[in-house]
Amino acid sequence: TLAATLPTYLFTFFAFAANFSVSIYISVILDVQTHLATRWISVFQMVVGVGSLVGLTIGGRAADRGYGGRAVTIAIGCLILALASHTNELMGGAPPGWPTYVVVALTMVTASSALFAVGPVNSTRLIAAAPASAPLALSLNGSAGSMGQAFAGAVGGFMLIRTGPTGITLSAMIWGVIALLLWVLWVSRASAAKAVAAEV
């Protein structure tokens, strides 16, 4: 069972690390990007909730239509692009004021939607990979996500001290690329092989 579910756990770990590298330090990142007062950070955080609803809807429909492999590939690709956008904004990016606010808000919605779109597909694949121990498999996947968040916090703090906010978003992009490679080269192939074996 572990051999069948381990690729998904690793993918979850790095996907969460990519997203939460920015989320944990969003106050610092938004301060550099927007130069707004701290009280406005909560307004930007609200768009994360909107993104989660969009992502869960997309991910749920994708999972219902055959495990949603392509949807996850696109979602992680969008997450990486959002992290690149964060990096660009930290380096100057859009003109100050509303152009920057709009770009940052769209970036946050995209990143949130991407991460939450992965959840339903991951859950569906784990249940299929370990039907006899699905509750345990899903619980371990949740733990993998939590460990990814802790890892993101530790590495993000180190990068913030050594290189500043840009180091956080650049390291997050690395975790996103690793997650994408794990999905394309390991998780999707393992699921496809299991599906073929089941048909035979």
Stockholm file with secondary structure:
# STOCKHOLM 1.0

chainA/1-200         TLAATLPTYLFTFFAFAANFSVSIYISVILDVQTHLATRWISVFQMVVGVGSLVGLTIGGRAADRGYGGRAVTIAIGCLILALASHTNELMGGAPPGWPTYVVVALTMVTASSALFAVGPVNSTRLIAAAPASAPLALSLNGSAGSMGQAFAGAVGGFMLIRTGPTGITLSAMIWGVIALLLWVLWVSRASAAKAVAAEV
#=GR chainA/1-200 SS CHHHHHHHHHHHHHHHHHHHHHHHTHHHHHHHHHCCCGGGHHHHHHHHHHHHHHHHHHHHHHHHTTTTHHHHHHHHHHHHHHHHHHHHHHTTCSCTTHHHHHHHHHHHHHHHHHHHHHHHHHHHHHHHHCGGGHHHHHHHHHHHHHHHHHHHHHHHHHHHHHHCHHHHHHHHHHHHHHHHHHIIIIIHHHHHHHHHHHHC
#=GC SS_cons         CHHHHHHHHHHHHHHHHHHHHHHHTHHHHHHHHHCCCGGGHHHHHHHHHHHHHHHHHHHHHHHHTTTTHHHHHHHHHHHHHHHHHHHHHHTTCSCTTHHHHHHHHHHHHHHHHHHHHHHHHHHHHHHHHCGGGHHHHHHHHHHHHHHHHHHHHHHHHHHHHHHCHHHHHHHHHHHHHHHHHHIIIIIHHHHHHHHHHHHC
//
